Amino acid sequence: MKAMFKQVQLNNNNWLPCLGLGTYLVSSKEHIYKILSAAYSSGYRLVDTARMYGNEDDIGWALKKLKEARGVERSEFWVTSKVMPRDTCYKGAYKSVRKSLSELQTDYLDLLLIHWPTSSGAQRIDCWKGMQELYSKGLVRNIGVSNFTASQLRELLDHAGTQTAPCVNQIEVHPLYQDEETVEFCKREGIVIESYSPLAQKDPALMRNRVLKEIGKKHKKSVAQIILRWNYQRGFIALPRSNDVRHVEENADIFGFQLSADDVREIERLNEMKKVEWDPHTIQ
């Protein structure tokens, strides 16, 4: 079994592993157990889920089985969940956490995020106040947001009475969509970027890209490994997801090499601002 990954320090002085396991579209108890068990052996300790994914019950069951079968304690994993978009309000934050704790069979979440800025700014601020209370009560150990633009984050920081600022913004980031405005804002404010869809849902335009293939050939790594290493060197916490144990293991093997400054510049030039997921810039 590999040692757990290095960790990234958050703005509240807590820590998160530098690579996580995405679980969107990963379902069924036995299959999730198989994926989590392989992930644990490969060094993963961060598991990302959400109310919207509909798999928290399966993940809770799998974590319990990991303890029974392998002696893996709940405290060895950092578990993330997200408030359902329709519950983005003060009461909704409490409702979401109660349901997540019940289904995940745990008494705390390591990270709770506002999933999506679908509602008004006032509702987002209202939800954040509830999340701050949940944080102060110890039911969640870190709080943040997902899919927030720089302007939406600025609004939250300015008007939410944020004695506890977001520690994470989970956004779509990959070489074809680098969203430098949001990234630079988060960097200035000390907010860590978690990158979801880091492989752009395996878009052929990315996975068959000549530049990435050449860099991979030089380092004897796959295109996926090059992309995940690029995320790591930028200080992002990438959250690749896979239903294939082999890919879970391959995605973890990114810490034994270093991209050169030239490699990084070549990857940065691939930016087309091409999204494969929802666009939060359409939300005020």
Backbone torsions as a table, in degrees:
resi	resn	phi	psi	omega
1	MET	NA	133.9	179.5
2	LYS	-77.6	152.9	175.3
3	ALA	-67.1	153.7	178.6
4	MET	-62.8	157.4	-177.9
5	PHE	-67.7	164.1	172.2
6	LYS	-62.3	168.2	-176.8
7	GLN	-122.0	156.8	179.3
8	VAL	-111.0	132.5	179.8
9	GLN	-82.6	135.7	179.1
10	LEU	-94.6	171.6	-176.3
11	ASN	-74.2	-4.3	173.9
12	ASN	-105.0	12.4	179.2
13	ASN	72.8	7.3	167.9
14	ASN	-83.2	176.6	-174.7
15	TRP	-132.8	150.2	172.0
16	LEU	-130.2	146.8	174.5
17	PRO	-59.9	149.9	-172.9
18	CYS	-81.9	-1.5	176.4
19	LEU	-148.3	137.0	-178.0
20	GLY	-128.0	172.1	-179.8
21	LEU	-107.4	113.6	173.9
22	GLY	-76.2	147.0	-177.2
23	THR	-128.2	11.1	176.8
24	TYR	-62.0	130.0	-177.5
25	LEU	67.9	16.3	172.7
26	VAL	-106.0	120.8	-173.3
27	SER	-147.0	172.7	-177.0
28	SER	81.5	133.0	-171.9
29	LYS	-55.6	-53.4	-175.4
30	GLU	-65.5	-38.2	179.8
31	HIS	-67.6	-43.0	178.4
32	ILE	-64.3	-38.5	175.3
33	TYR	-58.2	-45.7	179.8
34	LYS	-59.6	-44.2	179.9
35	ILE	-66.9	-45.9	-179.4
36	LEU	-64.9	-37.8	179.6
37	SER	-64.8	-44.7	177.6
38	ALA	-64.8	-39.7	179.7
39	ALA	-63.4	-44.3	179.1
40	TYR	-59.6	-44.1	-179.9
41	SER	-64.9	-26.3	-178.6
42	SER	-89.2	-4.8	176.6
43	GLY	111.5	-7.7	178.9
44	TYR	-67.0	141.2	172.5
45	ARG	-135.8	-3.8	179.7
46	LEU	-107.8	122.8	-179.8
47	VAL	-117.9	122.7	-177.0
48	ASP	-107.0	121.8	175.5
49	THR	-136.8	-169.8	-178.4
50	ALA	-165.4	154.9	174.6
51	ARG	-55.8	-40.5	-176.0
52	MET	-64.5	-24.5	-176.6
53	TYR	-72.5	-23.8	178.2
54	GLY	71.0	21.1	-177.5
55	ASN	-123.9	11.7	-177.3
56	GLU	-64.2	-35.8	177.8
57	ASP	-62.8	-42.3	178.5
58	ASP	-66.0	-40.2	179.4
59	ILE	-66.9	-41.4	176.9
60	GLY	-59.5	-42.9	178.2
61	TRP	-63.2	-43.0	-178.0
62	ALA	-66.6	-39.2	177.9
63	LEU	-64.9	-38.6	177.4
64	LYS	-64.9	-41.0	178.9
65	LYS	-67.1	-35.7	177.0
66	LEU	-60.6	-37.6	177.4
67	LYS	-67.3	-43.7	-178.1
68	GLU	-68.2	-42.2	-173.8
69	ALA	-86.4	-31.5	-173.0
70	ARG	-128.5	0.1	179.1
71	GLY	73.0	22.8	-179.3
72	VAL	-83.4	117.4	-178.5
73	GLU	-78.2	151.9	176.5
74	ARG	-55.0	-37.5	-176.6
75	SER	-66.9	-11.9	178.3
76	GLU	-79.6	-14.8	179.1
77	PHE	-109.6	143.1	167.7
78	TRP	-96.5	117.5	-176.2
79	VAL	-110.5	125.8	179.0
80	THR	-107.2	138.4	167.2
81	SER	-133.0	174.1	-176.0
82	LYS	-138.6	145.2	177.5
83	VAL	-69.7	131.3	176.7
84	MET	-57.2	134.0	-177.8
85	PRO	-49.5	-41.2	-179.3
86	ARG	-69.6	-13.0	179.8
87	ASP	-101.5	18.9	-176.8
88	THR	-75.3	81.4	177.1
89	CYS	-164.9	176.1	-177.4
90	TYR	-57.9	-54.7	-179.3
91	LYS	-65.9	-33.8	-179.9
92	GLY	-64.1	-34.0	177.9
93	ALA	-62.2	-44.9	178.1
94	TYR	-64.8	-44.3	179.4
95	LYS	-59.2	-45.3	-178.5
96	SER	-62.2	-45.7	-177.9
97	VAL	-66.6	-41.5	178.3
98	ARG	-57.3	-45.8	-178.5
99	LYS	-67.7	-40.8	-180.0
100	SER	-64.3	-44.4	-179.9
101	LEU	-61.5	-40.2	-179.8
102	SER	-65.6	-49.8	-175.7
103	GLU	-71.6	-36.0	179.4
104	LEU	-79.8	-6.2	178.3
105	GLN	57.2	50.4	-179.1
106	THR	-141.1	164.9	179.3
107	ASP	-107.8	7.3	175.0
108	TYR	-159.0	156.3	170.4
109	LEU	-108.9	142.3	177.8
110	ASP	-77.5	-30.0	-179.8
111	LEU	-151.3	130.4	175.5
112	LEU	-121.7	131.3	-178.5
113	LEU	-122.0	147.5	161.9
114	ILE	-73.1	121.0	-169.1
115	HIS	-69.3	-41.1	-169.3
116	TRP	-157.8	135.4	-178.0
117	PRO	-81.4	52.7	-176.2
118	THR	-73.3	-28.1	-174.2
119	SER	-90.1	-175.5	179.3
120	SER	-72.4	163.9	176.8
121	GLY	-58.2	-37.9	179.6
122	ALA	-62.5	-39.9	179.3
123	GLN	-69.1	-38.1	177.7
124	ARG	-62.5	-42.4	179.0
125	ILE	-65.4	-40.7	178.4
126	ASP	-61.4	-44.0	178.3
127	CYS	-62.4	-41.4	-178.3
128	TRP	-62.7	-37.3	178.0
129	LYS	-62.0	-40.9	176.0
130	GLY	-63.4	-40.9	179.4
131	MET	-65.7	-36.3	176.5
132	GLN	-62.2	-39.6	177.7
133	GLU	-65.1	-43.9	178.8
134	LEU	-61.4	-36.8	176.4
135	TYR	-65.2	-46.0	-178.5
136	SER	-66.3	-26.8	178.3
137	LYS	-84.1	-7.6	178.9
138	GLY	83.5	6.2	177.6
139	LEU	-75.0	-26.7	170.8
140	VAL	-129.6	139.7	-172.8
141	ARG	-95.7	-16.4	176.1
142	ASN	-150.9	148.3	179.2
143	ILE	-132.3	148.4	-179.3
144	GLY	-162.7	-160.9	-176.7
145	VAL	-135.1	170.1	177.1
146	SER	-139.9	139.6	177.3
147	ASN	66.5	23.2	178.8
148	PHE	-88.5	134.0	173.3
149	THR	-79.8	172.3	178.0
150	ALA	-59.4	-43.1	-177.8
151	SER	-67.7	-36.8	178.1
152	GLN	-68.4	-36.3	175.8
153	LEU	-67.2	-42.2	179.6
154	ARG	-59.5	-43.1	177.8
155	GLU	-59.8	-44.6	-179.3
156	LEU	-63.6	-44.5	-179.5
157	LEU	-66.2	-35.1	-176.5
158	ASP	-78.4	-33.1	-167.8
159	HIS	-118.9	-6.9	-173.0
160	ALA	-88.3	-0.6	-174.3
161	GLY	61.2	46.1	-167.7
162	THR	-79.7	81.2	168.5
163	GLN	-64.9	-22.6	173.6
164	THR	-119.5	105.2	-179.3
165	ALA	-77.7	155.8	174.6
166	PRO	-57.5	135.9	178.3
167	CYS	-97.0	-16.3	-176.2
168	VAL	-141.2	143.0	165.6
169	ASN	-125.7	113.9	-179.3
170	GLN	-93.3	115.0	-174.6
171	ILE	-135.4	164.3	173.9
172	GLU	-71.4	121.9	175.5
173	VAL	-143.0	128.9	172.1
174	HIS	-160.2	170.3	-175.7
175	PRO	-56.1	-27.8	179.2
176	LEU	-83.9	-14.6	179.7
177	TYR	-141.8	98.2	-172.2
178	GLN	-104.9	-12.6	170.0
179	ASP	42.1	59.1	-173.7
180	GLU	-63.0	-30.5	179.7
181	GLU	-60.2	-48.9	179.8
182	THR	-68.6	-41.6	-179.5
183	VAL	-60.6	-45.9	-178.3
184	GLU	-68.0	-36.9	176.5
185	PHE	-61.4	-47.6	-179.6
186	CYS	-62.1	-38.5	178.8
187	LYS	-61.7	-44.8	180.0
188	ARG	-63.8	-35.4	-175.8
189	GLU	-91.6	1.6	178.6
190	GLY	73.6	27.8	180.0
191	ILE	-100.6	123.8	-178.0
192	VAL	-76.2	138.6	176.4
193	ILE	-90.1	125.7	164.7
194	GLU	-102.6	130.6	-177.4
195	SER	-104.8	115.8	173.9
196	TYR	-98.5	160.6	-171.3
197	SER	49.2	46.6	-178.0
198	PRO	-65.3	-17.7	177.6
199	LEU	-104.9	14.9	175.8
200	ALA	53.2	40.9	-178.1
201	GLN	54.7	31.7	179.5
202	LYS	57.6	38.6	174.5
203	ASP	-55.1	126.0	179.4
204	PRO	-54.8	-31.4	178.6
205	ALA	-61.7	-25.1	177.5
206	LEU	-95.3	-52.1	-171.6
207	MET	-70.2	-20.3	178.1
208	ARG	-107.8	13.6	-177.4
209	ASN	-62.9	131.5	-175.5
210	ARG	-61.4	-43.3	-178.0
211	VAL	-62.2	-46.0	-179.2
212	LEU	-66.5	-36.8	177.9
213	LYS	-65.8	-38.2	178.3
214	GLU	-67.2	-42.0	177.5
215	ILE	-64.3	-40.7	177.5
216	GLY	-62.3	-41.7	178.7
217	LYS	-61.4	-41.3	179.6
218	LYS	-62.2	-39.6	-177.0
219	HIS	-96.1	-2.1	-177.3
220	LYS	59.7	46.2	-179.9
221	LYS	-132.5	158.9	177.8
222	SER	-75.7	165.1	175.7
223	VAL	-59.0	-42.1	179.1
224	ALA	-59.1	-43.5	-180.0
225	GLN	-65.6	-36.7	177.3
226	ILE	-63.7	-44.0	-179.7
227	ILE	-64.5	-44.1	-179.4
228	LEU	-67.9	-35.2	175.5
229	ARG	-66.0	-39.1	176.9
230	TRP	-60.1	-43.7	175.3
231	ASN	-58.0	-48.2	-177.2
232	TYR	-60.8	-43.9	-178.2
233	GLN	-70.0	-20.5	174.8
234	ARG	-85.4	-3.8	-179.8
235	GLY	87.1	11.7	178.7
236	PHE	-88.0	149.9	172.2
237	ILE	-97.7	102.6	-178.7
238	ALA	-78.9	147.7	-177.8
239	LEU	-127.2	65.6	178.2
240	PRO	-67.2	145.4	176.6
241	ARG	-121.4	149.4	177.7
242	SER	-160.3	147.7	172.1
243	ASN	-97.0	6.5	-176.2
244	ASP	-114.6	119.5	-178.8
245	VAL	-56.5	-37.9	-179.3
246	ARG	-61.9	-40.0	179.3
247	HIS	-71.6	-36.9	175.8
248	VAL	-57.5	-45.3	-179.6
249	GLU	-68.5	-42.1	179.7
250	GLU	-63.0	-41.4	-178.5
251	ASN	-63.9	-22.8	179.3
252	ALA	-82.0	-15.0	-173.4
253	ASP	-91.6	65.5	-176.5
254	ILE	-126.1	9.2	-172.2
255	PHE	-105.3	2.7	-178.1
256	GLY	-102.7	14.3	177.9
257	PHE	-149.8	168.9	-176.3
258	GLN	-133.0	129.6	172.2
259	LEU	-74.4	137.6	178.2
260	SER	-77.0	167.4	176.4
261	ALA	-60.0	-36.8	177.6
262	ASP	-65.9	-40.6	177.1
263	ASP	-58.0	-47.2	-177.4
264	VAL	-62.6	-42.9	178.8
265	ARG	-62.8	-39.7	178.6
266	GLU	-63.1	-40.1	179.3
267	ILE	-68.6	-39.8	179.1
268	GLU	-61.3	-31.6	-179.6
269	ARG	-71.1	-12.0	-179.4
270	LEU	-79.3	-8.6	-175.7
271	ASN	-59.7	121.2	176.0
272	GLU	-118.6	2.6	-171.7
273	MET	52.0	42.6	179.7
274	LYS	-99.3	108.5	179.8
275	LYS	-87.1	153.1	171.9
276	VAL	-118.1	-4.8	-179.3
277	GLU	-119.9	-173.8	178.7
278	TRP	-57.9	155.2	179.7
279	ASP	-111.2	106.6	-179.0
280	PRO	-71.5	-11.7	179.1
281	HIS	-68.0	-11.3	177.4
282	THR	-83.7	-6.0	-178.6
283	ILE	-101.7	132.4	178.1
284	GLN	-80.1	NA	NA
